């Protein structure tokens, strides 16, 4: 019987040691539902648990989105903050939710030390928020959605204007909506819908849908506030 996990060989960018880690076979990546900010809920095994590779020898954690090469400044800081405290341990086999969270947070630390692009950091922060959503921890989910939103805004400021990234603009709207920043959410959704240079029909349609959802959210919050003031249930 075919197993959902298979092994691949990675080479650590820091200590240059080869190690084995697991990936999920494509045939097992079956989503049962996708949230409006692109978080996929899977029927069985979650392939997101295996996005980050962690060197068992030094603790360097990275994803396929990391850039190549490590600067001397990174090597010095990594040695002091991660390597000297690394107690070993392999994440090469099957991972639990806790394992996945640890790998993402370790990758985030490495990305911050390495000064990776904001897009890399934003993706890691967003995935951590998704993990907390899966766990049902709303407080931590909100915390990391806020951090992801800040990072995505930096991405847009650096590259979004030039490339007309409809998916990024939609995401800025949706994360604002989820965080209750409804006016900002509407502003981003409006930009996707009304910018004639944007031809991504799926994102235009999604922005229209979430624009309507945001309006409904605003109405419900206004009604709840009015009821609280008047003492109505």
C-alpha positions in Angstrom: 0.0 0.0 0.0 1.3 3.4 -1.0 2.4 5.6 2.0 1.4 9.3 2.0 5.0 10.4 2.9 8.1 9.9 0.8 11.7 10.9 1.6 13.8 13.6 -0.2 17.4 14.6 0.3 18.2 18.2 1.3 21.5 19.9 1.7 21.8 22.4 4.6 22.9 25.8 3.5 24.7 26.5 6.8 26.7 23.3 7.6 26.4 21.8 4.1 25.4 18.4 5.5 22.9 16.3 3.5 19.9 15.0 5.4 16.6 13.3 4.7 13.2 14.9 5.2 9.6 14.0 4.2 7.1 15.3 1.7 3.5 14.4 1.0 2.7 12.6 -2.3 0.5 14.6 -4.6 -2.2 11.9 -4.6 -2.8 12.5 -0.9 -3.1 16.3 -1.1 -6.9 16.3 -1.1 -8.5 19.4 0.3 -12.0 19.2 1.7 -12.4 23.0 2.0 -10.5 26.2 1.3 -10.9 29.3 3.5 -11.2 32.7 1.9 -7.6 33.5 2.8 -6.4 30.3 1.0 -6.0 28.0 4.0 -6.7 24.5 2.8 -8.4 22.0 5.1 -7.3 18.5 4.1 -9.2 15.3 4.3 -6.3 13.4 5.9 -2.6 14.4 6.1 -1.8 18.1 5.9 1.1 18.7 3.4 1.7 22.1 5.0 3.3 20.3 7.9 6.2 19.4 5.7 6.9 22.7 3.9 9.9 23.5 6.1 13.1 21.4 6.1 15.1 21.4 9.3 18.8 20.4 9.4 19.1 17.9 12.3 22.8 18.8 12.7 22.6 22.5 13.2 19.0 23.6 13.3 18.9 25.7 10.1 15.3 25.7 8.9 14.3 26.8 5.4 11.6 26.4 2.7 11.9 26.3 -1.1 11.2 30.0 -1.1 14.4 30.9 0.7 17.1 32.5 -1.3 20.5 30.8 -1.9 23.6 31.8 -0.1 24.3 32.8 3.5 26.2 36.0 4.4 29.0 36.1 7.0 26.7 38.3 9.1 24.0 35.7 9.0 26.4 32.9 9.9 27.7 34.8 12.9 24.2 35.6 14.2 22.8 32.2 13.5 25.7 30.6 15.4 24.9 32.7 18.4 21.1 32.5 18.4 20.3 29.0 17.0 23.3 26.8 16.4 24.8 27.1 19.9 21.4 26.3 21.5 20.5 23.5 19.1 20.1 20.2 20.9 19.6 18.1 17.9 16.5 16.2 16.9 15.1 15.2 13.5 11.9 16.4 11.8 12.5 14.0 8.9 9.6 11.6 9.6 5.9 12.1 10.3 5.1 15.4 12.0 2.5 16.3 14.6 0.9 19.7 14.8 3.4 20.7 17.4 6.3 19.6 15.2 4.9 21.6 12.3 4.5 24.7 14.5 8.1 24.4 15.7 9.5 24.0 12.2 7.6 27.1 10.9 8.7 29.3 13.9 12.3 28.1 13.5 12.1 28.9 9.7 10.7 32.4 10.6 13.6 33.0 13.0 16.1 31.9 10.3 14.4 34.1 7.7 14.5 37.1 10.0 18.2 36.5 10.8 18.9 36.0 7.1 16.9 39.1 6.2 14.9 37.2 3.6 12.4 39.1 1.5 9.2 40.3 3.2 7.2 37.9 0.9 9.0 34.9 2.5 8.4 36.2 6.1 4.7 37.0 5.2 4.1 33.4 4.0 5.6 31.9 7.1 3.6 34.1 9.4 0.4 33.4 7.5 1.1 29.6 7.7 1.6 29.9 11.5 -1.7 31.7 11.7 -3.3 28.8 9.8 -1.9 26.3 12.2 -3.4 28.1 15.1 -6.7 28.3 13.2 -6.5 24.5 12.8 -6.0 24.2 16.5 -8.8 26.6 17.3 -6.6 29.1 19.1 -8.2 32.4 18.0 -6.0 34.6 20.1 -2.7 33.3 18.5 -4.3 33.1 15.1 -5.2 36.8 15.3 -1.7 37.7 16.5 -0.1 36.1 13.5 -2.6 37.3 11.0 -1.8 40.8 12.2 1.9 40.2 11.7 1.3 38.6 8.3 -0.8 41.6 7.2 2.1 43.9 8.2 4.5 41.9 6.1 2.1 41.6 3.1 1.7 45.4 3.2 5.5 45.8 2.9 5.5 43.3 0.0 2.9 45.5 -1.8 4.8 48.7 -1.1 7.9 47.2 -2.6 6.5 45.3 -5.6 2.7 45.2 -5.7 2.2 48.5 -7.5 4.5 47.5 -10.4 3.1 44.0 -10.9 -0.6 44.6 -10.2 -0.7 41.5 -8.0 -4.4 40.9 -7.7 -4.0 38.0 -5.4 -1.9 40.0 -3.0 -4.3 42.9 -3.1 -7.2 40.6 -2.5 -5.3 39.0 0.5 -4.7 42.5 2.0 -8.5 43.0 1.8 -9.3 39.6 3.3 -6.9 39.7 6.2 -8.2 43.2 7.1 -11.7 41.8 7.0 -10.8 38.9 9.3 -9.2 41.4 11.7 -12.2 43.6 11.7 -10.6 46.5 9.7 -13.6 46.7 7.5 -13.0 50.1 5.9 -9.5 49.0 4.9 -10.9 45.7 3.6 -13.4 47.4 1.4 -10.7 49.7 0.0 -8.6 46.8 -1.1 -11.5 44.8 -2.6 -12.6 47.9 -4.5 -9.1 48.3 -6.0 -9.2 44.8 -7.3 -12.6 45.1 -8.8 -12.2 48.6 -10.3 -8.6 48.5 -11.6 -9.0 48.0 -15.4 -5.4 46.7 -15.6 -6.3 43.7 -13.4 -7.5 40.8 -15.6 -7.5 38.0 -13.0 -11.2 37.1 -13.1 -11.0 34.7 -10.2 -9.6 37.4 -7.9 -12.1 40.0 -9.2 -15.0 37.6 -8.5 -13.6 36.7 -5.0 -13.1 40.4 -4.2 -16.7 41.1 -5.1 -17.9 38.3 -2.9 -15.8 39.4 0.0 -16.7 43.0 -0.5 -20.3 42.0 0.0 -19.3 39.8 3.1 -17.5 42.8 4.5 -20.5 45.0 4.1 -22.6 42.4 6.0 -19.9 42.2 8.7 -20.1 46.0 9.1 -23.9 45.9 9.3 -23.8 43.2 12.0 -21.2 45.0 14.0 -23.2 48.2 13.8 -26.4 46.4 14.9 -24.6 44.7 17.8 -23.2 48.0 19.0 -26.7 49.6 18.7 -28.2 46.7 20.7 -25.5 47.1 23.4 -26.3 50.8 23.8 -30.0 50.3 24.0 -29.8 47.1 26.1 -31.6 45.0 23.5 -30.6 41.3 23.2 
